[in-house]
Protein backbone atom coordinates (compact mmCIF):
# COMPACT_ATOMS: atom_id res chain seq x y z
CA UNK A 1 0.00 0.00 0.00
CA UNK A 2 2.90 2.37 0.71
CA UNK A 3 4.14 1.88 -2.84
CA UNK A 4 0.76 2.74 -4.34
CA UNK A 5 0.52 5.89 -2.23
CA UNK A 6 4.06 6.94 -3.10
CA UNK A 7 3.53 6.32 -6.81
CA UNK A 8 0.27 8.27 -6.67
CA UNK A 9 2.00 11.25 -5.03
CA UNK A 10 4.68 11.20 -7.71
CA UNK A 11 2.07 10.99 -10.47
CA UNK A 12 0.07 13.84 -8.90
CA UNK A 13 3.19 16.00 -8.79
CA UNK A 14 3.77 15.20 -12.44
CA UNK A 15 0.23 16.37 -13.26
CA UNK A 16 1.15 19.87 -12.15
CA UNK A 17 3.53 20.18 -15.07
CA UNK A 18 2.17 21.88 -18.20
CA UNK A 19 2.70 18.95 -20.56
CA UNK A 20 0.39 16.60 -18.66
CA UNK A 21 -1.91 14.44 -20.77
CA UNK A 22 -5.25 12.77 -20.11
CA UNK A 23 -3.52 9.41 -19.71
CA UNK A 24 -1.72 10.73 -16.64
CA UNK A 25 -5.03 11.62 -15.05
CA UNK A 26 -6.34 8.14 -15.80
CA UNK A 27 -3.27 6.71 -14.10
CA UNK A 28 -4.19 8.57 -10.90
CA UNK A 29 -7.76 7.32 -11.08
CA UNK A 30 -6.51 3.76 -11.54
CA UNK A 31 -4.14 4.14 -8.60
CA UNK A 32 -7.00 5.35 -6.42
CA UNK A 33 -9.06 2.28 -7.35
CA UNK A 34 -6.08 0.03 -6.56
CA UNK A 35 -5.69 1.74 -3.20
CA UNK A 36 -9.40 1.25 -2.45
CA UNK A 37 -9.03 -2.44 -3.36
CA UNK A 38 -6.05 -2.75 -1.01
CA UNK A 39 -8.06 -1.19 1.82
CA UNK A 40 -10.92 -3.63 1.16
CA UNK A 41 -8.57 -6.62 1.33
CA UNK A 42 -7.30 -5.31 4.67
CA UNK A 43 -10.87 -4.87 5.93
CA UNK A 44 -10.51 -1.09 6.09
CA UNK A 45 -13.87 -0.45 4.47
CA UNK A 46 -14.32 3.13 5.67
CA UNK A 47 -11.15 4.25 3.95
CA UNK A 48 -12.11 2.39 0.79
CA UNK A 49 -15.54 4.08 0.84
CA UNK A 50 -13.94 7.49 1.15
CA UNK A 51 -11.72 6.91 -1.91
CA UNK A 52 -14.53 5.46 -4.01
CA UNK A 53 -16.94 8.26 -3.06
CA UNK A 54 -14.45 10.86 -4.30
CA UNK A 55 -13.31 8.99 -7.41
CA UNK A 56 -14.29 10.26 -10.86
CA UNK A 57 -14.00 6.69 -12.20
CA UNK A 58 -17.02 5.25 -13.97
CA UNK A 59 -16.48 2.07 -11.94
CA UNK A 60 -16.52 3.80 -8.57
CA UNK A 61 -20.31 4.04 -8.03
CA UNK A 62 -20.78 0.32 -8.71
CA UNK A 63 -17.85 -0.62 -6.49
CA UNK A 64 -19.15 1.65 -3.74
CA UNK A 65 -22.57 0.06 -3.99
CA UNK A 66 -21.04 -3.43 -3.77
CA UNK A 67 -18.94 -2.34 -0.81
CA UNK A 68 -22.01 -0.98 0.97
CA UNK A 69 -24.19 -4.01 0.21
CA UNK A 70 -21.71 -6.86 0.56
CA UNK A 71 -18.17 -5.97 1.62
CA UNK A 72 -17.20 -9.64 1.88
CA UNK A 73 -18.17 -10.20 -1.77
CA UNK A 74 -16.13 -7.17 -2.83
CA UNK A 75 -13.15 -8.43 -0.83
CA UNK A 76 -13.47 -11.88 -2.37
CA UNK A 77 -13.69 -10.36 -5.85
CA UNK A 78 -10.46 -8.44 -5.29
CA UNK A 79 -8.64 -11.42 -3.81
CA UNK A 80 -9.69 -13.68 -6.69
CA UNK A 81 -8.85 -11.18 -9.42
CA UNK A 82 -5.98 -11.88 -11.80
CA UNK A 83 -3.91 -9.04 -10.38
CA UNK A 84 -3.49 -10.52 -6.90
PDB file as gemmi writes it, atoms N, CA and C in Angstrom:
CRYST1    1.000    1.000    1.000  90.00  90.00  90.00 P 1                      
ATOM      1  N   UNK A   1       0.820  -1.174   0.000  1.00  0.00           N  
ATOM      2  CA  UNK A   1       0.000   0.000   0.000  1.00  0.00           C  
ATOM      3  C   UNK A   1       0.879   1.258   0.000  1.00  0.00           C  
ATOM      4  N   UNK A   2       1.995   1.220   0.701  1.00  0.00           N  
ATOM      5  CA  UNK A   2       2.901   2.371   0.705  1.00  0.00           C  
ATOM      6  C   UNK A   2       3.362   2.701  -0.708  1.00  0.00           C  
ATOM      7  N   UNK A   3       3.657   1.658  -1.479  1.00  0.00           N  
ATOM      8  CA  UNK A   3       4.144   1.880  -2.839  1.00  0.00           C  
ATOM      9  C   UNK A   3       3.092   2.532  -3.721  1.00  0.00           C  
ATOM     10  N   UNK A   4       1.836   2.126  -3.557  1.00  0.00           N  
ATOM     11  CA  UNK A   4       0.759   2.739  -4.345  1.00  0.00           C  
ATOM     12  C   UNK A   4       0.623   4.208  -3.974  1.00  0.00           C  
ATOM     13  N   UNK A   5       0.642   4.494  -2.676  1.00  0.00           N  
ATOM     14  CA  UNK A   5       0.516   5.890  -2.233  1.00  0.00           C  
ATOM     15  C   UNK A   5       1.687   6.742  -2.743  1.00  0.00           C  
ATOM     16  N   UNK A   6       2.881   6.201  -2.639  1.00  0.00           N  
ATOM     17  CA  UNK A   6       4.062   6.942  -3.099  1.00  0.00           C  
ATOM     18  C   UNK A   6       3.990   7.192  -4.602  1.00  0.00           C  
ATOM     19  N   UNK A   7       3.645   6.169  -5.356  1.00  0.00           N  
ATOM     20  CA  UNK A   7       3.529   6.321  -6.810  1.00  0.00           C  
ATOM     21  C   UNK A   7       2.443   7.319  -7.166  1.00  0.00           C  
ATOM     22  N   UNK A   8       1.350   7.321  -6.405  1.00  0.00           N  
ATOM     23  CA  UNK A   8       0.272   8.273  -6.669  1.00  0.00           C  
ATOM     24  C   UNK A   8       0.743   9.705  -6.408  1.00  0.00           C  
ATOM     25  N   UNK A   9       1.473   9.906  -5.330  1.00  0.00           N  
ATOM     26  CA  UNK A   9       1.998  11.253  -5.035  1.00  0.00           C  
ATOM     27  C   UNK A   9       2.920  11.726  -6.149  1.00  0.00           C  
ATOM     28  N   UNK A  10       3.772  10.833  -6.620  1.00  0.00           N  
ATOM     29  CA  UNK A  10       4.681  11.201  -7.713  1.00  0.00           C  
ATOM     30  C   UNK A  10       3.899  11.533  -8.984  1.00  0.00           C  
ATOM     31  N   UNK A  11       2.886  10.737  -9.281  1.00  0.00           N  
ATOM     32  CA  UNK A  11       2.071  10.993 -10.469  1.00  0.00           C  
ATOM     33  C   UNK A  11       1.294  12.303 -10.327  1.00  0.00           C  
ATOM     34  N   UNK A  12       0.795  12.586  -9.130  1.00  0.00           N  
ATOM     35  CA  UNK A  12       0.072  13.839  -8.902  1.00  0.00           C  
ATOM     36  C   UNK A  12       0.991  15.038  -9.080  1.00  0.00           C  
ATOM     37  N   UNK A  13       2.221  14.913  -8.611  1.00  0.00           N  
ATOM     38  CA  UNK A  13       3.191  16.001  -8.790  1.00  0.00           C  
ATOM     39  C   UNK A  13       3.476  16.211 -10.271  1.00  0.00           C  
ATOM     40  N   UNK A  14       3.529  15.121 -11.006  1.00  0.00           N  
ATOM     41  CA  UNK A  14       3.773  15.199 -12.444  1.00  0.00           C  
ATOM     42  C   UNK A  14       2.617  15.893 -13.168  1.00  0.00           C  
ATOM     43  N   UNK A  15       1.407  15.733 -12.644  1.00  0.00           N  
ATOM     44  CA  UNK A  15       0.232  16.368 -13.262  1.00  0.00           C  
ATOM     45  C   UNK A  15       0.304  17.896 -13.226  1.00  0.00           C  
ATOM     46  N   UNK A  16       1.052  18.415 -12.285  1.00  0.00           N  
ATOM     47  CA  UNK A  16       1.152  19.875 -12.152  1.00  0.00           C  
ATOM     48  C   UNK A  16       2.023  20.504 -13.228  1.00  0.00           C  
ATOM     49  N   UNK A  17       2.702  19.669 -13.975  1.00  0.00           N  
ATOM     50  CA  UNK A  17       3.530  20.179 -15.074  1.00  0.00           C  
ATOM     51  C   UNK A  17       2.645  20.466 -16.281  1.00  0.00           C  
ATOM     52  N   UNK A  18       3.015  21.461 -17.087  1.00  0.00           N  
ATOM     53  CA  UNK A  18       2.168  21.884 -18.201  1.00  0.00           C  
ATOM     54  C   UNK A  18       1.932  20.827 -19.283  1.00  0.00           C  
ATOM     55  N   UNK A  19       2.827  19.888 -19.466  1.00  0.00           N  
ATOM     56  CA  UNK A  19       2.697  18.946 -20.562  1.00  0.00           C  
ATOM     57  C   UNK A  19       1.852  17.714 -20.213  1.00  0.00           C  
ATOM     58  N   UNK A  20       1.165  17.737 -19.116  1.00  0.00           N  
ATOM     59  CA  UNK A  20       0.387  16.595 -18.659  1.00  0.00           C  
ATOM     60  C   UNK A  20      -0.715  16.227 -19.650  1.00  0.00           C  
ATOM     61  N   UNK A  21      -0.898  14.930 -19.849  1.00  0.00           N  
ATOM     62  CA  UNK A  21      -1.906  14.437 -20.768  1.00  0.00           C  
ATOM     63  C   UNK A  21      -3.019  13.726 -20.005  1.00  0.00           C  
ATOM     64  N   UNK A  22      -4.102  13.443 -20.715  1.00  0.00           N  
ATOM     65  CA  UNK A  22      -5.250  12.774 -20.107  1.00  0.00           C  
ATOM     66  C   UNK A  22      -4.877  11.400 -19.550  1.00  0.00           C  
ATOM     67  N   UNK A  23      -3.951  10.721 -20.188  1.00  0.00           N  
ATOM     68  CA  UNK A  23      -3.520   9.408 -19.712  1.00  0.00           C  
ATOM     69  C   UNK A  23      -2.933   9.458 -18.316  1.00  0.00           C  
ATOM     70  N   UNK A  24      -2.273  10.565 -17.988  1.00  0.00           N  
ATOM     71  CA  UNK A  24      -1.717  10.727 -16.643  1.00  0.00           C  
ATOM     72  C   UNK A  24      -2.831  10.829 -15.613  1.00  0.00           C  
ATOM     73  N   UNK A  25      -3.895  11.516 -15.961  1.00  0.00           N  
ATOM     74  CA  UNK A  25      -5.035  11.623 -15.047  1.00  0.00           C  
ATOM     75  C   UNK A  25      -5.668  10.256 -14.837  1.00  0.00           C  
ATOM     76  N   UNK A  26      -5.768   9.491 -15.907  1.00  0.00           N  
ATOM     77  CA  UNK A  26      -6.341   8.142 -15.802  1.00  0.00           C  
ATOM     78  C   UNK A  26      -5.473   7.261 -14.914  1.00  0.00           C  
ATOM     79  N   UNK A  27      -4.171   7.460 -14.961  1.00  0.00           N  
ATOM     80  CA  UNK A  27      -3.274   6.706 -14.095  1.00  0.00           C  
ATOM     81  C   UNK A  27      -3.599   6.973 -12.626  1.00  0.00           C  
ATOM     82  N   UNK A  28      -3.837   8.231 -12.281  1.00  0.00           N  
ATOM     83  CA  UNK A  28      -4.192   8.574 -10.900  1.00  0.00           C  
ATOM     84  C   UNK A  28      -5.502   7.914 -10.487  1.00  0.00           C  
ATOM     85  N   UNK A  29      -6.472   7.937 -11.375  1.00  0.00           N  
ATOM     86  CA  UNK A  29      -7.764   7.316 -11.082  1.00  0.00           C  
ATOM     87  C   UNK A  29      -7.568   5.818 -10.843  1.00  0.00           C  
ATOM     88  N   UNK A  30      -6.779   5.185 -11.692  1.00  0.00           N  
ATOM     89  CA  UNK A  30      -6.508   3.756 -11.540  1.00  0.00           C  
ATOM     90  C   UNK A  30      -5.789   3.461 -10.229  1.00  0.00           C  
ATOM     91  N   UNK A  31      -4.865   4.321  -9.859  1.00  0.00           N  
ATOM     92  CA  UNK A  31      -4.137   4.136  -8.596  1.00  0.00           C  
ATOM     93  C   UNK A  31      -5.080   4.280  -7.407  1.00  0.00           C  
ATOM     94  N   UNK A  32      -6.015   5.201  -7.502  1.00  0.00           N  
ATOM     95  CA  UNK A  32      -6.999   5.351  -6.422  1.00  0.00           C  
ATOM     96  C   UNK A  32      -7.845   4.093  -6.281  1.00  0.00           C  
ATOM     97  N   UNK A  33      -8.268   3.509  -7.402  1.00  0.00           N  
ATOM     98  CA  UNK A  33      -9.056   2.276  -7.346  1.00  0.00           C  
ATOM     99  C   UNK A  33      -8.227   1.134  -6.763  1.00  0.00           C  
ATOM    100  N   UNK A  34      -6.955   1.066  -7.117  1.00  0.00           N  
ATOM    101  CA  UNK A  34      -6.078   0.034  -6.562  1.00  0.00           C  
ATOM    102  C   UNK A  34      -5.917   0.213  -5.058  1.00  0.00           C  
ATOM    103  N   UNK A  35      -5.813   1.451  -4.631  1.00  0.00           N  
ATOM    104  CA  UNK A  35      -5.694   1.735  -3.203  1.00  0.00           C  
ATOM    105  C   UNK A  35      -6.976   1.340  -2.471  1.00  0.00           C  
ATOM    106  N   UNK A  36      -8.120   1.647  -3.056  1.00  0.00           N  
ATOM    107  CA  UNK A  36      -9.397   1.247  -2.454  1.00  0.00           C  
ATOM    108  C   UNK A  36      -9.463  -0.275  -2.345  1.00  0.00           C  
ATOM    109  N   UNK A  37      -9.050  -0.978  -3.402  1.00  0.00           N  
ATOM    110  CA  UNK A  37      -9.029  -2.441  -3.355  1.00  0.00           C  
ATOM    111  C   UNK A  37      -8.129  -2.949  -2.227  1.00  0.00           C  
ATOM    112  N   UNK A  38      -6.980  -2.335  -2.070  1.00  0.00           N  
ATOM    113  CA  UNK A  38      -6.051  -2.747  -1.007  1.00  0.00           C  
ATOM    114  C   UNK A  38      -6.683  -2.545   0.369  1.00  0.00           C  
ATOM    115  N   UNK A  39      -7.378  -1.429   0.539  1.00  0.00           N  
ATOM    116  CA  UNK A  39      -8.062  -1.191   1.816  1.00  0.00           C  
ATOM    117  C   UNK A  39      -9.141  -2.245   2.061  1.00  0.00           C  
ATOM    118  N   UNK A  40      -9.874  -2.622   1.025  1.00  0.00           N  
ATOM    119  CA  UNK A  40     -10.919  -3.634   1.164  1.00  0.00           C  
ATOM    120  C   UNK A  40     -10.316  -4.969   1.591  1.00  0.00           C  
ATOM    121  N   UNK A  41      -9.221  -5.356   0.974  1.00  0.00           N  
ATOM    122  CA  UNK A  41      -8.570  -6.617   1.331  1.00  0.00           C  
ATOM    123  C   UNK A  41      -8.152  -6.595   2.796  1.00  0.00           C  
ATOM    124  N   UNK A  42      -7.721  -5.434   3.268  1.00  0.00           N  
ATOM    125  CA  UNK A  42      -7.302  -5.309   4.672  1.00  0.00           C  
ATOM    126  C   UNK A  42      -8.487  -5.157   5.627  1.00  0.00           C  
ATOM    127  N   UNK A  43      -9.696  -5.045   5.083  1.00  0.00           N  
ATOM    128  CA  UNK A  43     -10.874  -4.868   5.927  1.00  0.00           C  
ATOM    129  C   UNK A  43     -11.079  -3.435   6.376  1.00  0.00           C  
ATOM    130  N   UNK A  44     -10.397  -2.517   5.737  1.00  0.00           N  
ATOM    131  CA  UNK A  44     -10.510  -1.089   6.091  1.00  0.00           C  
ATOM    132  C   UNK A  44     -11.543  -0.433   5.167  1.00  0.00           C  
ATOM    133  N   UNK A  45     -12.796  -0.827   5.369  1.00  0.00           N  
ATOM    134  CA  UNK A  45     -13.874  -0.448   4.468  1.00  0.00           C  
ATOM    135  C   UNK A  45     -14.182   1.046   4.465  1.00  0.00           C  
ATOM    136  N   UNK A  46     -14.057   1.686   5.599  1.00  0.00           N  
ATOM    137  CA  UNK A  46     -14.316   3.126   5.673  1.00  0.00           C  
ATOM    138  C   UNK A  46     -13.374   3.918   4.781  1.00  0.00           C  
ATOM    139  N   UNK A  47     -12.118   3.556   4.794  1.00  0.00           N  
ATOM    140  CA  UNK A  47     -11.146   4.250   3.954  1.00  0.00           C  
ATOM    141  C   UNK A  47     -11.396   3.959   2.476  1.00  0.00           C  
ATOM    142  N   UNK A  48     -11.792   2.738   2.174  1.00  0.00           N  
ATOM    143  CA  UNK A  48     -12.110   2.392   0.786  1.00  0.00           C  
ATOM    144  C   UNK A  48     -13.329   3.183   0.322  1.00  0.00           C  
ATOM    145  N   UNK A  49     -14.341   3.294   1.181  1.00  0.00           N  
ATOM    146  CA  UNK A  49     -15.542   4.075   0.835  1.00  0.00           C  
ATOM    147  C   UNK A  49     -15.189   5.523   0.524  1.00  0.00           C  
ATOM    148  N   UNK A  50     -14.334   6.083   1.332  1.00  0.00           N  
ATOM    149  CA  UNK A  50     -13.942   7.489   1.150  1.00  0.00           C  
ATOM    150  C   UNK A  50     -13.295   7.694  -0.226  1.00  0.00           C  
ATOM    151  N   UNK A  51     -12.395   6.803  -0.605  1.00  0.00           N  
ATOM    152  CA  UNK A  51     -11.722   6.910  -1.905  1.00  0.00           C  
ATOM    153  C   UNK A  51     -12.719   6.741  -3.044  1.00  0.00           C  
ATOM    154  N   UNK A  52     -13.571   5.718  -2.938  1.00  0.00           N  
ATOM    155  CA  UNK A  52     -14.530   5.456  -4.008  1.00  0.00           C  
ATOM    156  C   UNK A  52     -15.554   6.578  -4.141  1.00  0.00           C  
ATOM    157  N   UNK A  53     -15.954   7.164  -3.024  1.00  0.00           N  
ATOM    158  CA  UNK A  53     -16.941   8.256  -3.058  1.00  0.00           C  
ATOM    159  C   UNK A  53     -16.379   9.488  -3.756  1.00  0.00           C  
ATOM    160  N   UNK A  54     -15.076   9.676  -3.700  1.00  0.00           N  
ATOM    161  CA  UNK A  54     -14.448  10.859  -4.296  1.00  0.00           C  
ATOM    162  C   UNK A  54     -13.895  10.592  -5.694  1.00  0.00           C  
ATOM    163  N   UNK A  55     -13.928   9.351  -6.133  1.00  0.00           N  
ATOM    164  CA  UNK A  55     -13.310   8.986  -7.405  1.00  0.00           C  
ATOM    165  C   UNK A  55     -14.177   9.389  -8.601  1.00  0.00           C  
ATOM    166  N   UNK A  56     -13.552   9.945  -9.645  1.00  0.00           N  
ATOM    167  CA  UNK A  56     -14.287  10.255 -10.864  1.00  0.00           C  
ATOM    168  C   UNK A  56     -14.443   9.045 -11.792  1.00  0.00           C  
ATOM    169  N   UNK A  57     -13.946   7.895 -11.375  1.00  0.00           N  
ATOM    170  CA  UNK A  57     -14.004   6.689 -12.199  1.00  0.00           C  
ATOM    171  C   UNK A  57     -15.453   6.266 -12.449  1.00  0.00           C  
ATOM    172  N   UNK A  58     -15.697   5.771 -13.651  1.00  0.00           N  
ATOM    173  CA  UNK A  58     -17.024   5.248 -13.972  1.00  0.00           C  
ATOM    174  C   UNK A  58     -17.336   3.992 -13.163  1.00  0.00           C  
ATOM    175  N   UNK A  59     -16.316   3.293 -12.727  1.00  0.00           N  
ATOM    176  CA  UNK A  59     -16.484   2.067 -11.943  1.00  0.00           C  
ATOM    177  C   UNK A  59     -16.801   2.354 -10.475  1.00  0.00           C  
ATOM    178  N   UNK A  60     -16.426   3.501  -9.998  1.00  0.00           N  
ATOM    179  CA  UNK A  60     -16.519   3.804  -8.565  1.00  0.00           C  
ATOM    180  C   UNK A  60     -17.930   3.664  -7.992  1.00  0.00           C  
ATOM    181  N   UNK A  61     -18.974   4.193  -8.629  1.00  0.00           N  
ATOM    182  CA  UNK A  61     -20.306   4.044  -8.031  1.00  0.00           C  
ATOM    183  C   UNK A  61     -20.729   2.580  -7.843  1.00  0.00           C  
ATOM    184  N   UNK A  62     -20.436   1.732  -8.824  1.00  0.00           N  
ATOM    185  CA  UNK A  62     -20.776   0.317  -8.706  1.00  0.00           C  
ATOM    186  C   UNK A  62     -19.978  -0.374  -7.617  1.00  0.00           C  
ATOM    187  N   UNK A  63     -18.687  -0.031  -7.531  1.00  0.00           N  
ATOM    188  CA  UNK A  63     -17.850  -0.619  -6.485  1.00  0.00           C  
ATOM    189  C   UNK A  63     -18.292  -0.146  -5.107  1.00  0.00           C  
ATOM    190  N   UNK A  64     -18.668   1.109  -5.016  1.00  0.00           N  
ATOM    191  CA  UNK A  64     -19.145   1.651  -3.741  1.00  0.00           C  
ATOM    192  C   UNK A  64     -20.445   0.968  -3.331  1.00  0.00           C  
ATOM    193  N   UNK A  65     -21.322   0.743  -4.292  1.00  0.00           N  
ATOM    194  CA  UNK A  65     -22.572   0.055  -3.992  1.00  0.00           C  
ATOM    195  C   UNK A  65     -22.296  -1.373  -3.511  1.00  0.00           C  
ATOM    196  N   UNK A  66     -21.402  -2.083  -4.187  1.00  0.00           N  
ATOM    197  CA  UNK A  66     -21.045  -3.433  -3.766  1.00  0.00           C  
ATOM    198  C   UNK A  66     -20.432  -3.418  -2.374  1.00  0.00           C  
ATOM    199  N   UNK A  67     -19.568  -2.457  -2.124  1.00  0.00           N  
ATOM    200  CA  UNK A  67     -18.939  -2.340  -0.806  1.00  0.00           C  
ATOM    201  C   UNK A  67     -19.983  -2.107   0.280  1.00  0.00           C  
ATOM    202  N   UNK A  68     -20.962  -1.276  -0.011  1.00  0.00           N  
ATOM    203  CA  UNK A  68     -22.006  -0.980   0.973  1.00  0.00           C  
ATOM    204  C   UNK A  68     -22.953  -2.160   1.185  1.00  0.00           C  
ATOM    205  N   UNK A  69     -23.242  -2.901   0.110  1.00  0.00           N  
ATOM    206  CA  UNK A  69     -24.190  -4.011   0.214  1.00  0.00           C  
ATOM    207  C   UNK A  69     -23.551  -5.303   0.708  1.00  0.00           C  
ATOM    208  N   UNK A  70     -22.347  -5.583   0.230  1.00  0.00           N  
ATOM    209  CA  UNK A  70     -21.715  -6.856   0.563  1.00  0.00           C  
ATOM    210  C   UNK A  70     -20.192  -6.726   0.541  1.00  0.00           C  
ATOM    211  N   UNK A  71     -19.624  -6.164   1.601  1.00  0.00           N  
ATOM    212  CA  UNK A  71     -18.173  -5.965   1.623  1.00  0.00           C  
ATOM    213  C   UNK A  71     -17.383  -7.262   1.485  1.00  0.00           C  
ATOM    214  N   UNK A  72     -17.916  -8.359   1.994  1.00  0.00           N  
ATOM    215  CA  UNK A  72     -17.204  -9.639   1.881  1.00  0.00           C  
ATOM    216  C   UNK A  72     -17.115 -10.079   0.418  1.00  0.00           C  
ATOM    217  N   UNK A  73     -18.182  -9.843  -0.349  1.00  0.00           N  
ATOM    218  CA  UNK A  73     -18.168 -10.202  -1.775  1.00  0.00           C  
ATOM    219  C   UNK A  73     -17.160  -9.341  -2.528  1.00  0.00           C  
ATOM    220  N   UNK A  74     -17.103  -8.058  -2.199  1.00  0.00           N  
ATOM    221  CA  UNK A  74     -16.125  -7.165  -2.834  1.00  0.00           C  
ATOM    222  C   UNK A  74     -14.715  -7.657  -2.517  1.00  0.00           C  
ATOM    223  N   UNK A  75     -14.478  -7.950  -1.254  1.00  0.00           N  
ATOM    224  CA  UNK A  75     -13.153  -8.431  -0.833  1.00  0.00           C  
ATOM    225  C   UNK A  75     -12.780  -9.703  -1.585  1.00  0.00           C  
ATOM    226  N   UNK A  76     -13.717 -10.624  -1.665  1.00  0.00           N  
ATOM    227  CA  UNK A  76     -13.475 -11.885  -2.366  1.00  0.00           C  
ATOM    228  C   UNK A  76     -13.188 -11.640  -3.848  1.00  0.00           C  
ATOM    229  N   UNK A  77     -13.905 -10.705  -4.437  1.00  0.00           N  
ATOM    230  CA  UNK A  77     -13.693 -10.359  -5.848  1.00  0.00           C  
ATOM    231  C   UNK A  77     -12.276  -9.841  -6.073  1.00  0.00           C  
ATOM    232  N   UNK A  78     -11.809  -8.992  -5.170  1.00  0.00           N  
ATOM    233  CA  UNK A  78     -10.457  -8.443  -5.289  1.00  0.00           C  
ATOM    234  C   UNK A  78      -9.414  -9.542  -5.101  1.00  0.00           C  
ATOM    235  N   UNK A  79      -9.601 -10.360  -4.094  1.00  0.00           N  
ATOM    236  CA  UNK A  79      -8.635 -11.425  -3.808  1.00  0.00           C  
ATOM    237  C   UNK A  79      -8.541 -12.408  -4.980  1.00  0.00           C  
ATOM    238  N   UNK A  80      -9.661 -12.690  -5.599  1.00  0.00           N  
ATOM    239  CA  UNK A  80      -9.692 -13.679  -6.689  1.00  0.00           C  
ATOM    240  C   UNK A  80      -9.406 -13.078  -8.071  1.00  0.00           C  
ATOM    241  N   UNK A  81      -9.134 -11.798  -8.130  1.00  0.00           N  
ATOM    242  CA  UNK A  81      -8.854 -11.182  -9.423  1.00  0.00           C  
ATOM    243  C   UNK A  81      -7.475 -11.619  -9.909  1.00  0.00           C  
ATOM    244  N   UNK A  82      -7.237 -11.449 -11.190  1.00  0.00           N  
ATOM    245  CA  UNK A  82      -5.983 -11.883 -11.801  1.00  0.00           C  
ATOM    246  C   UNK A  82      -4.776 -11.089 -11.303  1.00  0.00           C  
ATOM    247  N   UNK A  83      -4.997  -9.908 -10.804  1.00  0.00           N  
ATOM    248  CA  UNK A  83      -3.905  -9.038 -10.382  1.00  0.00           C  
ATOM    249  C   UNK A  83      -3.253  -9.548  -9.099  1.00  0.00           C  
ATOM    250  N   UNK A  84      -4.029 -10.086  -8.195  1.00  0.00           N  
ATOM    251  CA  UNK A  84      -3.488 -10.518  -6.897  1.00  0.00           C  
ATOM    252  C   UNK A  84      -3.055 -11.936  -6.912  1.00  0.00           C  
TER     253      UNK A  84                                                      
END                                                                             
